[in-house]
Amino acid sequence: MKIEDILKQVNDIFIDTLDNDQVIITEATTANDVEEWDSLTHIQLVVAIEKHFKIRFTSKEIQSWNNVGEMLTCIQEKGV
Amino acid sequence: MLFNSFEFVYFFVAFFILYWFVTNKDLKLQNLLLLVAGYIFYAWSDWRFLSYLIGISALNYFLGIYIEKTLNPKHKQWLLYVGLVQGIGGLAFFKYFNFFITSFKDAFHLIGINLNTLTLNIALPLGISFFTFRTISYVLDVHNEKIKATKNWVVFFTYVSFFPSILSGPIDRAKNLIPQLENKRELDYHKGIDGFFLIIWGLFKKLVIADNCGVITNVVFKNYLELPSSTLILNSFLYTIQLYADFSGYSDMAIGISRLMGFSISKNFDFPFFAQNIAEFWRKWHISLTNWLTDYVFTPLSIAFRDYGSWGLTAAIIFNFTIIGIWHGANWTYVLFGFLHGCYFIPLILTGNLNKKKKLAKDELLPSFREFFNMLGTFTLFMISLIIFRSESISNAIEYLNRIFSPSILSIPKFRGEENTTAIISLFFIAIFFIVEWKYRFNDFVFNGISKRGLSIQIVNILFIVLALYFFSGSMKSYIYFNF
């Protein structure tokens, strides 16, 4: 899948999980840019993304992302 | 050396002149001055552990460099373990050794075996919880490639011993503090004036509010068996305010002093008593500690437990908060305090309210009834937990709570003799303190931006604080968080 397509789907997951339909994410977005995205919701986002794409991240991968772009690349590398 | 002592004023004035007017042309020299000042400041309070501070700085400095250099992941891991064992081991030995031994002994006693074990008379190095957390996060961040190891030993040693925050935090990360140490600082007029106001506001919170409340709470927590319920409730309220004013007052002074030196260090409080639920409260209370634990304890745990849904999250939260409790020291009261806060999250998790952030309405003079009710509820939960936190033992805490739920709840709170006057003075200044905090609730700090306002406003505020400090300061006491 292209990164842009993954981004679109991930954006929908953000909207659902964070319960806020105003959320727009880009590759450069970080947790600081999204009000509801904190340590508690982060883990819920990860779980939702794993379920949606039927993939599994390692703990190291989850903790290495510095922005949405790095997370998308990681999803793509899983063969999505 | 306490910030509110004349020694510190002389020390800081001399330091300030050398820092900005003698060494300012040469960054290396200025950092060296900062390092030496840090060691003088630390040794002044307790010279015995200066060698420990220098020793762990040296160890972690080299660990950082070698963790980065080593290409073999296994070796990297082992070097990280050395840092973790030193950090956690140091804390375990100095803070918890006797606690482990006596708890172990008590457990065996329960099953009928009496052990004759030794307990050691161990002195606690001041600030150990604060500077150890700095070194632990440093080696972890270098290992996880979040930061680069610094090759400049003066910078690293100064990072560990940065004097405004070494004794009581905020716990700054390397990512924030080290770049500021590596680059030239400027003395900014507005930053300086705001910093100065933050210092005197911190002094006001400590001397006028915390120390006056302390006069009462010290007596009442000793004699709670003889006092009516209403007095005990008022006393718990005063202790809650005292703890906040004492600790956040110190943080304000540390941040203000750092600003006068051209640094921006982490925020530690964000008007926590205006939080509308316990999750929000912990985003506003002792922020540098909770952020630290979130990154290094809660996040890895919640990732590991993520397959267990709400229960996994609950377990991670309870574990994390129990660690926060134990961080305060070796007593079951702290363990229970942390555990209780973890449990406070359960209703939020189960009702799915964890994600919903309730923001206070902007531009309103007063909170709405609902907002006020939420704040009061959160405050009360915190206040109850502090009864456990402050009591000598869990059984004392239970007795205290039992006495609260008695018919004397309807009586008028009364203290003994002079404490009644102190209580009235305290309540008066607490009211002013709440008004000021409410006014600045959307700012980073109280008095933010006052440097840009008229001189007359600045003078009126200074005058009020100085007069309050002069006439109403309580008897001088050390800071509560120096013990942690």
Boltz contact constraints between the chains, C-beta under 6 A:
constraints:
  - contact:
      token1: [A, 36]
      token2: [B, 355]
      max_distance: 6.0
  - contact:
      token1: [A, 39]
      token2: [B, 294]
      max_distance: 6.0
  - contact:
      token1: [A, 39]
      token2: [B, 299]
      max_distance: 6.0
  - contact:
      token1: [A, 40]
      token2: [B, 354]
      max_distance: 6.0
  - contact:
      token1: [A, 41]
      token2: [B, 355]
      max_distance: 6.0
  - contact:
      token1: [A, 43]
      token2: [B, 302]
      max_distance: 6.0
  - contact:
      token1: [A, 43]
      token2: [B, 306]
      max_distance: 6.0
  - contact:
      token1: [A, 47]
      token2: [B, 306]
      max_distance: 6.0
  - contact:
      token1: [A, 59]
      token2: [B, 303]
      max_distance: 6.0
  - contact:
      token1: [A, 62]
      token2: [B, 303]
      max_distance: 6.0
